[in-house]
Amino acid sequence: MIYSDDNLHEECGVFGIFNNNNAAAHTALGLHALQHRGQEAAGIVSYDGAQFYSHRAMGLISDNFSSASIIDKLKGNIAIGHNRYSTTGETLLRNVQPLFAELNFGGLAIAHNGNLTNAMQLRRELIKRGSIFQATSDTEVIIHLMALSDKTTVEDRLIDALKQIKGAYSLVCLSENEVIGVRDPLGVRPLALGKLEDSYILASETCAFDIIGADFVRDIEPGEIIIISKQGLRSIKPFESQKERFCVFEYIYFARPDSIIDSRNVYDVRKKIGEELAREMPVDADIVVPVPDSGVPASIGYSAASGIAFELGIIRNHYIGRTFIEPTDQVRHLGVKLKHNANRAIIKGKRVILVDDSIVRGTTSKKIVNMVRDAGATEIHMRIASPPTTHSCYYGVDTPERSQLMAANNDVKEMAKIIGVDSLAFISIDGLYRAMGEANRNKKSPQFCDACFTGDYPIELVDYNCTLPKKRKARFAEV
């Protein structure tokens, strides 16, 4: 799916490492591998046994952590880091994570992937009790809850805080003695454990281990807290056991294709989705063309199952970054051509099957279809490797309001007419589950979180369902 206003923006990436002399450098490399999860801002906090060091900045890892002078200032053999795409809180430096605070037990840094669904309610209660907030991010709520806890140890304070929050989260925390990793009880967001010689590592995805030559050990389990200290690795499960509801969209789009999640290779899952899509929604055509880059694995699967040739009919310009500035309406209108160009020699005179991962607002799909039509395609059939996106996500993915989702307001025939294709089809929800290795979707107890397709929200939407503001706007501007 092409990056623009017409997509589901990524979540965040977290990374932590304990007992490594190159902790900051490894963290920067890990975050570089997780860059796809957030491009707005990044930060690293390290600790050398006496002092915490922090560097946070807007922009990409390569823009802010490629200098040896920056890495050298992040001293110590323990570090955590964060890539940010905001889902709550504005794009301000004070919202950039890891957040850091001095509490009565010492320093604490915290990085969070996900979204708390009762953060505004808790924030209002905390402010009444005298808490002073510096950021507008929901993550700061966790720090204040820990500060007010009457427990003694860092982990007990963290457990106390987490038992008061609702939502989806994977956390990495850094204190003076340990690195802590946590997944929410439903395991909506990913978190994995790796090892590099004598160093333990936590990361959102296994691709962050590969870049530094670390080995993948296992996924952190839903509701599990991992404590990494000089005493080694310790696991506790303080929450009531619940059925896992991992975000299925991680497999469809968010995770990098070379990552392994819950023993599944993401690339292989995407190919299987394409295969299932071809079986469910066949069409006579000459070539299968992916919308780069996220549509490529599903297109390969569709081609293999259908016997229709796979071709790179759209070429992506890899030198147009995700932070490319589009200063005028005229240039914005040309945004797709800046990033992608139709391979006219391949497309002209052909019946084309276009494969993409999803449709959000539909504006980008329309531009892509026009581009392929202008390149001489005689027919265009669009096939989507996910069910229709009909509901907004409140668990760490920044989606448009439901009123702006094309599938929430139009049936498939209407969508096809708006986008300008000869036919449009989506994989069914059961087909998606079959591609995941399940017989079908268990309606009474779904195996994944698929709320963006079904409206079946597994975690209570406290803030959304009450009269509190959906997002808190900052009244203090950094200039």
C-alpha positions as MATLAB code, in Angstrom:
seq = 'MIYSDDNLHEECGVFGIFNNNNAAAHTALGLHALQHRGQEAAGIVSYDGAQFYSHRAMGLISDNFSSASIIDKLKGNIAIGHNRYSTTGETLLRNVQPLFAELNFGGLAIAHNGNLTNAMQLRRELIKRGSIFQATSDTEVIIHLMALSDKTTVEDRLIDALKQIKGAYSLVCLSENEVIGVRDPLGVRPLALGKLEDSYILASETCAFDIIGADFVRDIEPGEIIIISKQGLRSIKPFESQKERFCVFEYIYFARPDSIIDSRNVYDVRKKIGEELAREMPVDADIVVPVPDSGVPASIGYSAASGIAFELGIIRNHYIGRTFIEPTDQVRHLGVKLKHNANRAIIKGKRVILVDDSIVRGTTSKKIVNMVRDAGATEIHMRIASPPTTHSCYYGVDTPERSQLMAANNDVKEMAKIIGVDSLAFISIDGLYRAMGEANRNKKSPQFCDACFTGDYPIELVDYNCTLPKKRKARFAEV';
ca = [
       0.000    0.000    0.000;
       1.469    3.352   -1.018;
       2.351    5.796    1.711;
       0.107    8.852    1.630;
      -2.884   10.124    3.504;
      -4.683    7.085    2.083;
      -3.322    4.295    4.247;
      -3.167    2.720    7.649;
      -0.120    4.282    9.217;
       2.328    2.010   10.953;
       2.418    1.704   14.705;
       5.754    1.986   16.521;
       8.901   -0.069   16.924;
      10.619   -0.850   20.236;
      14.061   -2.275   20.984;
      16.019   -3.040   24.150;
      19.391   -4.624   24.888;
      21.103   -5.648   28.121;
      24.777   -6.337   28.792;
      26.413   -5.217   25.565;
      29.350   -2.834   25.166;
      27.854   -1.531   21.923;
      24.358   -1.146   23.351;
      23.545    2.235   21.745;
      24.962    1.264   18.355;
      23.048   -2.025   18.332;
      19.894   -0.187   19.363;
      20.284    2.281   16.490;
      20.754   -0.614   14.060;
      17.751   -2.442   15.503;
      15.609    0.659   15.123;
      16.859    1.049   11.564;
      15.521   -2.449   10.827;
      12.222   -1.423   12.455;
      12.009    1.896   10.585;
       8.945    0.700    8.666;
       6.977    0.803   11.921;
       7.347    4.548   12.413;
       9.079    7.394   10.615;
       8.057   10.507   12.531;
      10.651   10.394   15.295;
      13.085    8.187   17.166;
      14.913    8.044   20.460;
      17.437    6.045   22.482;
      18.081    6.028   26.240;
      21.168    4.290   27.653;
      22.603    3.717   31.129;
      26.236    3.280   32.209;
      25.714    2.275   35.842;
      25.766    5.840   37.117;
      23.850    8.034   34.681;
      21.173    7.854   32.013;
      21.840    9.332   28.566;
      19.193   10.244   26.022;
      18.958   11.423   22.452;
      15.586   11.975   20.826;
      14.843   13.657   17.521;
      12.258   14.095   14.799;
      12.811   12.144   11.610;
      14.459    8.884   10.618;
      17.125    6.833   12.367;
      19.561    7.488    9.511;
      19.068   11.226    9.939;
      19.692   11.268   13.671;
      21.752    8.263   14.784;
      24.275    7.744   11.989;
      26.896    9.963   13.615;
      29.560    8.340   15.797;
      29.546   11.440   17.998;
      25.883   10.839   18.889;
      26.353    7.114   19.552;
      29.473    7.749   21.655;
      27.479   10.058   23.935;
      24.955    7.294   24.636;
      27.213    5.505   27.105;
      26.632    2.222   28.867;
      25.935   -1.423   28.156;
      22.146   -1.133   28.516;
      19.839    0.758   26.146;
      16.298    0.925   24.832;
      14.963    2.680   21.748;
      11.777    3.615   19.952;
      10.570    4.505   16.455;
       7.443    6.592   16.536;
       4.353    7.022   14.490;
       1.898    8.839   16.708;
      -1.522    7.367   17.392;
      -2.113    9.530   20.459;
      -0.344   12.769   21.210;
       0.905   15.268   18.686;
       4.122   15.257   16.704;
       6.245   17.133   19.223;
       9.716   16.427   20.570;
       8.373   16.001   24.111;
       6.190   13.120   22.881;
       9.159   11.309   21.357;
      10.027    8.128   23.210;
      11.557    6.581   25.192;
      10.015    8.785   27.872;
      12.200    9.233   30.941;
      11.399   10.155   34.546;
      13.162   10.223   37.886;
      10.972    8.336   40.365;
      11.676    7.683   44.028;
      13.357    4.358   43.209;
      15.566    5.961   40.532;
      15.425    6.623   36.799;
      12.959    4.924   34.462;
      12.746    5.023   30.674;
       9.818    3.494   28.811;
       9.009    2.840   25.155;
       5.565    1.732   24.021;
       4.067    0.194   20.909;
       0.277    0.231   20.961;
      -2.495    2.365   22.353;
      -4.260    2.614   25.703;
      -8.028    2.779   25.381;
      -8.614    4.339   28.813;
      -5.670    6.759   28.806;
      -7.765    9.938   28.775;
      -9.923    8.745   31.654;
      -6.845    7.844   33.702;
      -5.113   11.081   32.775;
      -8.026   13.143   34.057;
      -8.032   11.207   37.335;
      -4.260   11.577   37.713;
      -4.366   15.313   37.112;
      -6.999   15.623   39.845;
      -4.565   13.837   42.158;
      -1.833   16.330   41.362;
       0.107   14.628   38.559;
       1.852   17.031   36.200;
       2.020   15.818   32.602;
       4.747   16.962   30.241;
       3.616   15.113   27.097;
       0.319   14.358   25.393;
       1.242   10.731   24.710;
      -0.792    8.005   26.425;
       2.477    6.328   27.478;
       3.090    8.961   30.145;
       0.043    7.667   32.009;
       1.982    4.485   32.816;
       4.833    6.487   34.354;
       2.471    8.468   36.598;
       0.681    5.330   37.730;
       4.051    3.816   38.655;
       5.062    6.985   40.502;
       1.921    6.847   42.640;
       2.087    3.122   43.344;
       2.730    2.053   46.952;
       4.681   -1.017   45.784;
       8.416   -1.215   46.398;
      10.135   -2.843   43.406;
      10.156   -1.513   39.849;
       8.424   -4.607   38.500;
       5.704   -4.519   41.169;
       5.044   -0.846   40.456;
       4.844   -1.652   36.757;
       2.408   -4.513   37.386;
       0.333   -2.223   39.601;
       0.171    0.353   36.799;
      -0.599   -2.159   34.059;
      -3.502   -3.630   36.021;
      -5.167   -0.206   35.837;
      -4.830    0.311   32.118;
      -6.778   -1.092   29.180;
      -5.545   -1.382   25.657;
      -2.904   -2.928   23.454;
       0.746   -2.583   24.351;
       4.210   -3.980   24.024;
       6.642   -2.194   26.319;
      10.352   -2.081   26.881;
      11.458   -0.360   30.086;
      14.905    0.553   31.376;
      15.717    1.056   35.050;
      19.046    1.210   36.852;
      19.217   -2.566   37.220;
      17.206   -4.151   34.466;
      15.499   -4.101   31.115;
      11.851   -5.180   31.226;
       9.635   -6.328   28.356;
       5.843   -6.662   28.523;
       3.012   -7.729   26.235;
      -0.630   -7.010   26.991;
      -2.759   -9.968   28.146;
      -4.291  -10.456   24.682;
      -0.946  -10.124   22.897;
      -2.326   -7.688   20.327;
       1.074   -6.112   19.598;
       4.249   -8.130   18.892;
       7.398   -8.444   21.018;
      10.220  -10.943   20.590;
      13.246  -12.083   22.597;
      16.671  -12.502   21.042;
      20.211  -13.229   22.158;
      23.636  -12.076   20.990;
      26.376  -13.949   22.849;
      25.794  -12.890   26.492;
      23.337  -10.111   25.631;
      19.564  -10.452   25.721;
      17.513   -8.338   23.329;
      13.861   -7.324   23.035;
      12.396   -6.090   19.755;
       9.085   -5.612   18.005;
      10.158   -7.913   15.173;
      12.833  -10.524   14.520;
      14.280   -8.532   11.603;
      15.868   -6.310   14.287;
      17.854   -9.336   15.482;
      19.068  -10.204   12.006;
      20.709   -6.848   11.396;
      23.047   -7.274   14.389;
      23.589  -11.007   14.021;
      21.514  -11.986   17.040;
      19.524  -15.207   17.356;
      15.768  -15.277   17.752;
      14.879  -17.091   20.974;
      11.078  -16.859   21.133;
       8.083  -14.534   21.172;
       7.191  -12.937   24.472;
       3.875  -14.521   25.417;
       0.655  -12.530   25.889;
       0.493  -11.180   29.437;
       4.139  -12.068   30.076;
       6.698   -9.809   31.749;
      10.360  -10.531   31.037;
      12.949   -9.103   33.458;
      16.549   -9.027   32.211;
      19.176   -8.263   34.839;
      22.643   -9.312   35.987;
      20.968  -12.340   37.554;
      19.829  -13.448   34.080;
      16.401  -13.808   32.538;
      13.218  -14.081   34.586;
       9.625  -14.478   33.408;
       6.433  -13.749   35.322;
       2.755  -13.805   34.321;
       0.833  -11.637   36.773;
      -2.329  -11.202   34.711;
      -5.354  -13.415   34.378;
      -4.935  -15.677   31.363;
      -6.963  -14.667   28.320;
      -7.286  -16.019   24.797;
      -4.709  -14.462   22.491;
      -5.936  -11.917   19.910;
      -2.845  -10.935   17.954;
      -3.348   -8.224   15.319;
      -3.875  -10.015   12.001;
      -2.935   -6.865   10.092;
       0.664   -7.374   11.210;
       0.759  -10.319    8.819;
      -1.082   -8.483    6.038;
       0.940   -5.273    6.014;
       2.718   -3.918    9.090;
       5.449   -6.439    9.829;
       8.473   -6.713    7.578;
       8.184   -9.749    5.271;
      11.408  -11.267    6.598;
      10.182  -11.273   10.207;
       8.916  -14.351   12.036;
       5.881  -13.924   14.258;
       4.383  -16.767   16.283;
       6.416  -19.294   14.258;
       5.018  -17.917   10.989;
       7.240  -16.315    8.352;
       5.416  -13.126    7.344;
       6.443  -13.402    3.677;
       5.132  -16.954    3.494;
       1.819  -15.934    5.083;
       1.384  -13.143    2.525;
       2.018  -15.563   -0.339;
      -0.596  -17.928    1.107;
      -3.070  -15.039    1.360;
      -2.495  -14.414   -2.348;
      -3.023  -18.081   -3.138;
      -6.284  -18.152   -1.201;
      -7.372  -14.921   -2.882;
      -6.798  -16.491   -6.314;
      -8.894  -19.534   -5.368;
     -11.713  -17.404   -3.977;
     -11.702  -14.593   -6.528;
     -10.396  -15.867   -9.900;
     -10.557  -13.802  -13.081;
      -9.329  -14.271  -16.656;
      -6.339  -12.040  -17.290;
      -2.887  -11.915  -18.858;
      -0.671  -10.717  -16.005;
      -0.659  -10.305  -12.222;
       0.854   -6.979  -11.146;
       1.603   -6.009   -7.529;
       1.171   -2.518   -6.126;
       4.708   -2.105   -4.711;
       5.974   -2.984   -2.295;
       3.448   -4.486    0.098;
       1.435   -6.173   -2.637;
       4.384   -8.204   -3.964;
       4.192  -11.402   -1.842;
       0.420  -11.723   -2.263;
       0.838  -11.188   -6.015;
       3.403  -13.980   -6.184;
       0.941  -16.263   -4.381;
      -1.930  -15.200   -6.647;
       0.181  -15.866   -9.738;
       1.277  -19.301   -8.509;
      -2.269  -20.416   -7.663;
      -3.873  -19.006  -10.818;
      -1.147  -19.857  -13.336;
      -1.215  -16.259  -14.600;
       2.197  -14.670  -15.143;
       3.612  -12.403  -12.440;
       5.040   -9.147  -13.801;
       6.453   -5.977  -12.285;
       4.039   -3.732  -14.113;
       4.551   -0.883  -11.648;
       8.047    0.284  -10.773;
       8.689    2.030   -7.477;
      11.149    4.898   -7.176;
      13.067    3.895   -4.031;
      14.736    7.301   -3.782;
      11.519    9.043   -2.839;
      11.500    8.714    0.932;
       8.525    8.603    3.234;
       9.385   12.073    4.471;
       9.283   13.607    0.974;
       7.766   17.094    1.200;
       4.967   17.828   -1.239;
       4.663   21.622   -1.044;
       1.864   22.425   -3.484;
      -1.509   20.989   -4.435;
      -0.217   20.368   -7.972;
       2.713   18.309   -6.693;
       0.486   16.455   -4.218;
      -1.784   15.479   -7.082;
       1.220   13.945   -8.819;
       2.312   12.127   -5.662;
       1.734    8.625   -7.009;
       3.782    9.288  -10.152;
       6.590   10.625   -7.986;
       6.750    7.296   -6.167;
       5.564    4.832   -8.846;
       5.508    4.560  -12.598;
       3.689    2.146  -14.858;
       5.918   -0.222  -16.846;
       4.206    0.540  -20.146;
       5.970   -2.161  -22.170;
       4.615   -4.829  -19.817;
       1.092   -3.416  -19.371;
       0.088   -2.196  -22.849;
      -2.603   -4.342  -24.412;
      -2.879   -6.619  -21.362;
      -5.684   -7.636  -19.048;
      -4.182   -6.786  -15.677;
      -4.861   -8.118  -12.183;
      -3.666   -5.489   -9.696;
      -2.955   -6.900   -6.220;
      -2.712   -4.652   -3.149;
      -2.864   -5.313    0.581;
      -5.865   -3.107    1.442;
      -8.018   -0.147    0.490;
      -8.528    2.631    3.028;
      -9.929    5.848    1.560;
      -9.479    4.626   -1.991;
      -7.889    7.793   -3.376;
      -4.503    6.163   -3.982;
      -6.075    3.104   -5.585;
      -7.912    5.375   -7.993;
      -4.670    7.109   -9.023;
      -2.879    3.782   -9.489;
      -5.715    2.460  -11.654;
      -5.687    5.603  -13.798;
      -1.924    5.261  -14.240;
      -2.229    1.621  -15.342;
      -5.137    2.460  -17.651;
      -3.115    5.277  -19.231;
      -0.281    2.782  -19.801;
      -2.562    0.817  -22.127;
      -4.191   -1.887  -19.998;
      -7.309   -3.216  -21.737;
      -8.864   -4.469  -18.483;
      -8.007   -3.868  -14.836;
      -9.159   -6.258  -12.115;
      -8.164   -5.321   -8.582;
      -7.729   -8.005   -5.945;
      -7.177   -7.082   -2.296;
      -5.258   -9.326    0.116;
      -7.456   -8.434    3.095;
     -11.180   -8.157    3.773;
     -12.751   -4.697    3.394;
     -11.488   -2.247    6.050;
     -14.768   -1.077    7.557;
     -13.785    0.003   11.088;
     -11.135    2.182   12.709;
      -8.402    0.717   14.908;
      -7.963    1.907   18.504;
      -5.093   -0.392   19.433;
      -2.062    1.385   18.023;
      -2.774    1.878   14.324;
      -3.595    5.380   13.140;
      -6.613    4.844   10.899;
      -9.021    7.430    9.506;
     -12.381    7.998   11.102;
     -14.888    5.368    9.987;
     -16.741    7.949    7.896;
     -13.613    8.236    5.715;
     -13.168    4.516    5.137;
     -14.362    3.657    1.630;
     -15.566    0.169    2.554;
     -17.608    1.494    5.476;
     -19.693    3.643    3.137;
     -19.825    1.693   -0.132;
     -20.402   -1.888   -1.214;
     -17.838   -3.630   -3.424;
     -19.618   -2.752   -6.693;
     -19.757    0.913   -5.707;
     -16.080    0.845   -4.725;
     -15.148   -0.680   -8.084;
     -16.996    2.082   -9.901;
     -15.345    4.827   -7.823;
     -11.851    3.388   -8.243;
     -12.415    2.757  -11.938;
     -11.707   -0.977  -12.249;
     -13.461   -3.605  -14.312;
     -13.827   -5.734  -11.203;
     -12.868   -5.561   -7.529;
     -12.726   -8.364   -4.985;
     -11.404   -8.891   -1.473;
     -10.335  -12.050    0.297;
     -13.068  -13.245    2.645;
     -12.537  -13.202    6.399;
     -12.597  -17.007    6.457;
     -10.205  -17.091    3.514;
      -7.807  -14.885    5.443;
      -7.984  -17.263    8.399;
      -7.400  -20.251    6.133;
      -4.266  -18.565    4.830;
      -3.191  -18.217    8.461;
      -3.501  -21.973    8.904;
      -6.904  -21.957   10.598;
      -9.953  -23.881    9.346;
     -11.973  -20.662    9.470;
     -12.714  -17.732   11.773;
     -14.176  -18.833   15.093;
     -17.021  -16.334   15.402;
     -17.539  -16.975   19.108;
     -13.842  -16.756   19.934;
     -11.788  -15.286   17.062;
      -8.168  -16.377   16.851;
      -6.890  -12.871   15.971;
      -7.824   -9.251   16.465;
      -9.596   -8.390   13.214;
     -11.658   -5.443   14.433;
     -10.756   -3.306   11.407;
     -12.646   -5.840    9.255;
     -15.385   -7.021   11.606;
     -15.923   -4.326   14.246;
     -15.340   -7.018   16.881;
     -13.195   -5.085   19.371;
     -11.627   -7.435   21.943;
     -10.623   -4.660   24.386;
     -13.082   -2.165   25.819;
     -12.945    1.257   24.123;
     -13.306    3.271   27.310;
     -12.269    6.705   26.045;
     -14.070    6.339   22.733;
     -17.347    5.315   24.347;
     -17.405    8.132   26.891;
     -17.574   11.903   26.534;
     -13.854   12.504   26.987;
     -12.037   14.090   24.027;
     -10.658   11.476   21.631;
      -7.277   13.210   21.356;
      -5.742   15.773   23.662;
      -4.368   18.780   21.794;
      -1.231   20.389   23.190;
      -1.554   23.981   24.360;
       2.200   24.460   24.502;
       4.176   24.752   21.277;
       7.847   23.940   20.875;
       9.509   26.328   18.456;
];
